[in-house]
Amino acid sequence: MTAITITDAAHDYLADLLSKQNTPGIGIRVFITQPGTQYAETCIAYCKPGEEKPEDTALGLKSFTAYIDHFSEAFLDDAVVDYATDRMGGQLTIKAPNAKVPMVNADSPINERINYYLQTEINPGLASHGGQVSVLDLVARDLRARLNLLVYSCSWFTLPLQAAPQGAGGSGSSGAGVRASDQDVHVAAALGGCGHGVQGAGLQASVVVFCDN
């Protein structure tokens, strides 16, 4: 069971918002983008019937259901959703103290334990020099060292996703029978440019791209 708390004031405020959507059965979904990193953000979104995911945890409240994203749940321990009134009206607040660094123990998954060590022991020191490292960076470095691959770790949000390269054919199959999406072609074009390692929807060179979505 999730340990997130939604106060009565927050419940009433959200219930009022949901009642104005004219959608029977509408609820909310609580999730964290990039959990366990310094970029973590806790979000609440409308959740119409059927938009919830099978693995979500359903938190039944008096007036609606809050669906808690399964992957985010461990990072939402001790989180509090509240609504505070002031002279300007009021504001919904979300405090999630474990969103950036989850609490871990000996039984936690290995990726969570590694991430905890990075965030508490490694990155504080690197931050003084303007740097940081993620689990994705460690995997990329290991692949470079073991397999002699050119490996990039990045976020979709940092890539210049321009229109599909002319002549690249968009999404489709390369001569080797490898099929890629338009997004894959954008990544390849951003890294190498059409005609420089990009063949249709595939790559000539041994290039691996990890994205954190």
Secondary structure, DSSP 8 states (H G I E B T S, - for coil): ----EE-HHHHHHHHHHHHTT--TT-EEEEEEESTTSTT-EEEEEEE-TT-S-TTSEEEE-SSSEEEE-TTTGGGGTT-EEEEEEETTEEEEEEE-TTSSS----TTS-HHHHHHHHIIIIIHHHHHTTT----HHHHHHHHHHHHH--EEEEE-GGGS---S--TTS-SSEE-TTS-EE-HHHHHHHHHHH-BTTTEETTEESS-EEEEE--
